[in-house]
Amino acid sequence: MKKIFIFLALLACCTANKGYSLDLTFAQKVGANWVTVPSGGSVTLTCKQNYLIDEYLGVTNNTTQTYCIWMGKSYGQKQASPFFDTFCWDKCYNQNETKSVACLKYNPGQTKYSDFRIEYDPQNNLGETVVRYTFWPTDAPGDSAWITVHLVSQSAGINEPSGAPALSVSPNPCSGEAVFSLANTGSAQGKIVIIDLLGNNIKAIELPAGTTQLKTDLSAFTAGIYLYYFQNAYLAGKPKKLIIEK
């Protein structure tokens, strides 16, 4: 009887440990820093017409288990053809390939910045392609994490701005009033956009043409990390990190 009890106890223990809960986070390079993006979040990668996007996104295994992780892609939206996009995981795939043919091993707590690569060529097209990249472990394909990537091709026409004004904010970290400063604005008219790490628009501040400095109250923001950038009808600047402290 004692042997049967021990056997059942061991069986229950092993069965409990068989449960899976894939917990991945991702990271986007913003300036010199890597900004964390949770599973289910999104990032936006931009390029000019006829230019390329070639970006790496970091991947972190936040669990205490070792996983061999597969990857696949699906489209939420496609810009006008022709365009070319591909992803690299265990290797780089052709545009029509939507699933990796091998998995990559991630140890507990491990972060890798060179496994997940995205390449996008809009050719002569303008617009946005939205791709969802999904990750799952070998032993539990139904247990997945994902990130949505917005690939945006913007115009660089002769009568349009060729680059976004240089934008900065102080103080940063901030807990109340902040001052946004712009350089090389010329006649650029647009807005400052503030988003959270999930890609949600939190605030948009309109900028009259020629604005070089603007004060705004951020005291209503929840403490955390945000991204801000300049945007107008033709382009969006590179997102920069804004830290709100309480």
C-alpha positions as CSV (number, residue, x, y, z in Angstrom):
1,M,0.0,0.0,0.0
2,K,2.8,2.4,0.9
3,K,4.5,1.7,-2.5
4,I,1.3,2.5,-4.3
5,F,0.9,5.8,-2.4
6,I,4.5,6.8,-3.3
7,F,3.9,5.9,-7.0
8,L,0.8,8.0,-7.1
9,A,2.5,11.0,-5.4
10,L,5.3,10.9,-7.9
11,L,2.9,10.6,-10.8
12,A,0.9,13.6,-9.6
13,C,4.1,15.6,-9.2
14,C,5.4,14.9,-12.7
15,T,1.9,15.7,-14.2
16,A,1.8,19.0,-12.4
17,N,5.3,19.9,-13.7
18,K,4.2,19.1,-17.2
19,G,2.1,22.2,-17.5
20,Y,3.2,24.9,-19.9
21,S,3.0,28.6,-19.7
22,L,5.1,30.3,-22.4
23,D,6.1,33.8,-21.2
24,L,8.0,35.7,-23.8
25,T,8.7,39.4,-24.0
26,F,10.3,41.2,-27.0
27,A,12.6,44.3,-27.3
28,Q,12.9,47.0,-29.9
29,K,16.1,49.0,-30.3
30,V,15.3,52.7,-29.7
31,G,18.5,54.8,-30.0
32,A,21.1,53.1,-27.8
33,N,18.6,51.3,-25.7
34,W,16.4,48.2,-26.0
35,V,12.7,48.9,-25.1
36,T,10.7,46.0,-23.8
37,V,7.5,45.1,-25.6
38,P,5.1,42.5,-23.9
39,S,3.6,39.6,-25.7
40,G,0.5,40.8,-27.5
41,G,2.1,44.2,-28.0
42,S,3.1,45.9,-31.2
43,V,6.0,47.9,-32.8
44,T,6.2,50.2,-35.8
45,L,9.1,50.1,-38.2
46,T,9.3,52.8,-40.9
47,C,11.3,53.5,-44.0
48,K,11.2,55.8,-47.0
49,Q,9.8,54.8,-50.3
50,N,12.4,52.6,-52.1
51,Y,14.4,52.1,-48.9
52,L,14.7,49.0,-46.8
53,I,13.8,48.0,-43.3
54,D,16.3,45.6,-41.7
55,E,15.7,45.3,-38.0
56,Y,16.4,42.8,-35.2
57,L,14.0,42.4,-32.3
58,G,15.1,40.9,-29.0
59,V,13.3,37.8,-27.5
60,T,13.4,36.9,-23.8
61,N,12.2,33.6,-22.1
62,N,10.8,34.8,-18.8
63,T,10.0,31.3,-17.5
64,T,12.0,28.8,-15.4
65,Q,11.8,26.2,-18.2
66,T,13.9,25.6,-21.2
67,Y,12.0,25.8,-24.5
68,C,12.6,25.0,-28.1
69,I,10.6,27.7,-29.8
70,W,9.0,27.8,-33.3
71,M,7.9,30.8,-35.1
72,G,5.3,31.7,-37.8
73,K,3.8,34.8,-39.5
74,S,0.4,35.9,-40.7
75,Y,-0.7,39.1,-42.4
76,G,-3.3,41.4,-40.9
77,Q,-2.9,43.9,-43.7
78,K,-0.9,44.2,-46.9
79,Q,0.1,47.2,-48.8
80,A,-0.2,47.3,-52.6
81,S,2.0,44.8,-54.5
82,P,4.7,44.4,-55.3
83,F,6.6,44.4,-52.0
84,F,8.9,42.0,-50.3
85,D,9.1,40.9,-46.6
86,T,10.8,38.1,-44.9
87,F,11.8,37.0,-41.4
88,C,14.8,35.2,-40.0
89,W,14.5,32.7,-37.1
90,D,16.6,29.5,-37.4
91,K,17.3,30.8,-40.9
92,C,16.0,33.5,-43.3
93,Y,12.8,32.6,-45.2
94,N,11.3,33.5,-48.5
95,Q,8.2,35.7,-48.5
96,N,5.8,32.9,-49.1
97,E,7.1,30.8,-46.3
98,T,5.1,31.4,-43.1
99,K,6.5,29.0,-40.6
100,S,10.0,28.1,-39.4
101,V,11.3,24.6,-40.2
102,A,13.2,24.3,-37.0
103,C,13.0,25.6,-33.4
104,L,15.5,27.6,-31.4
105,K,16.5,26.8,-27.8
106,Y,15.9,29.4,-25.1
107,N,17.1,28.7,-21.6
108,P,15.3,30.1,-18.5
109,G,15.7,33.8,-18.3
110,Q,17.7,33.9,-21.6
111,T,17.5,37.0,-23.9
112,K,18.8,36.9,-27.5
113,Y,19.1,39.9,-29.7
114,S,20.2,38.3,-33.0
115,D,17.7,35.5,-33.6
116,F,14.6,37.4,-34.7
117,R,15.2,39.6,-37.8
118,I,12.8,41.4,-40.1
119,E,13.5,42.5,-43.6
120,Y,11.0,44.6,-45.7
121,D,11.3,46.2,-49.1
122,P,8.3,48.3,-50.1
123,Q,9.8,49.0,-53.5
124,N,8.0,52.0,-55.0
125,N,4.9,51.6,-52.9
126,L,3.6,53.7,-50.0
127,G,1.4,52.3,-47.2
128,E,1.5,49.8,-44.4
129,T,1.8,46.1,-44.0
130,V,0.8,44.5,-40.7
131,V,2.4,41.2,-39.8
132,R,1.7,39.1,-36.6
133,Y,4.6,36.9,-35.6
134,T,3.6,34.0,-33.3
135,F,6.0,31.8,-31.2
136,W,5.2,28.5,-29.6
137,P,7.1,25.6,-27.8
138,T,7.6,22.2,-29.4
139,D,5.7,20.3,-26.7
140,A,2.8,22.7,-26.5
141,P,1.9,24.3,-29.9
142,G,-1.3,25.8,-28.4
143,D,0.7,27.8,-25.9
144,S,1.8,30.8,-27.8
145,A,3.2,34.4,-27.5
146,W,3.1,36.9,-30.3
147,I,4.0,40.4,-31.5
148,T,2.4,42.6,-34.2
149,V,4.8,44.5,-36.4
150,H,3.6,47.5,-38.5
151,L,5.9,48.0,-41.5
152,V,5.3,51.5,-42.9
153,S,6.6,53.0,-46.2
154,Q,6.5,56.8,-46.2
155,S,6.9,59.3,-49.0
156,A,10.1,61.3,-49.6
157,G,8.8,63.4,-52.4
158,I,10.5,66.6,-53.7
159,N,8.0,68.9,-52.0
160,E,7.8,67.0,-48.8
161,P,10.1,67.0,-45.7
162,S,13.2,64.8,-46.2
163,G,13.5,64.2,-42.5
164,A,11.8,64.8,-39.2
165,P,12.9,67.6,-37.0
166,A,15.3,66.7,-34.1
167,L,13.1,66.3,-31.1
168,S,14.0,66.0,-27.4
169,V,12.2,66.4,-24.1
170,S,13.3,67.7,-20.6
171,P,13.3,66.8,-17.9
172,N,13.4,63.1,-18.6
173,P,12.4,61.4,-16.3
174,C,9.5,63.7,-15.8
175,S,6.7,63.9,-13.3
176,G,4.8,67.0,-14.3
177,E,5.4,69.7,-16.8
178,A,7.7,68.8,-19.7
179,V,9.3,70.9,-22.4
180,F,9.7,69.5,-25.9
181,S,12.4,71.1,-28.0
182,L,12.6,70.9,-31.8
183,A,15.6,71.7,-34.1
184,N,15.8,71.9,-37.9
185,T,12.0,72.4,-38.1
186,G,12.1,74.7,-41.2
187,S,8.5,75.0,-42.2
188,A,7.5,71.6,-40.9
189,Q,4.0,71.4,-39.4
190,G,2.9,68.3,-37.5
191,K,2.4,66.9,-34.1
192,I,4.2,65.2,-31.2
193,V,2.8,61.7,-30.7
194,I,3.2,59.9,-27.3
195,I,2.4,56.1,-27.2
196,D,2.7,53.4,-24.7
197,L,4.8,50.2,-25.2
198,L,1.7,48.4,-26.6
199,G,1.6,51.0,-29.4
200,N,-1.6,52.7,-28.0
201,N,-1.8,56.4,-28.7
202,I,-1.8,58.3,-25.4
203,K,-1.5,61.9,-26.4
204,A,-1.0,64.0,-29.6
205,I,0.2,67.6,-29.4
206,E,-0.3,69.8,-32.5
207,L,2.7,71.8,-33.6
208,P,2.2,75.0,-35.6
209,A,4.8,75.5,-38.4
210,G,8.1,76.8,-37.1
211,T,7.6,75.7,-33.4
212,T,10.9,75.2,-31.6
213,Q,9.7,74.7,-28.1
214,L,6.5,73.6,-26.4
215,K,5.4,73.0,-22.8
216,T,2.9,70.4,-21.9
217,D,1.5,68.9,-18.6
218,L,2.2,65.1,-18.3
219,S,1.2,64.9,-14.6
220,A,-1.9,62.8,-15.5
221,F,0.3,60.0,-17.0
222,T,0.7,56.8,-15.1
223,A,4.3,56.1,-14.0
224,G,6.2,54.0,-16.6
225,I,8.0,54.1,-20.0
226,Y,6.5,55.7,-23.1
227,L,7.7,56.6,-26.6
228,Y,7.4,59.9,-28.3
229,Y,8.1,61.1,-31.9
230,F,7.3,63.8,-34.5
231,Q,4.8,63.0,-37.1
232,N,3.1,64.8,-40.1
233,A,1.3,63.8,-43.2
234,Y,4.6,62.6,-44.9
235,L,6.8,61.0,-42.2
236,A,7.3,59.9,-38.6
237,G,10.4,60.4,-36.7
238,K,12.3,57.8,-34.8
239,P,10.6,57.0,-31.4
240,K,12.5,58.0,-28.3
241,K,12.0,56.9,-24.7
242,L,10.1,59.1,-22.2
243,I,10.1,58.0,-18.5
244,I,7.3,59.2,-16.2
245,E,8.0,59.0,-12.5
246,K,5.6,59.6,-9.6
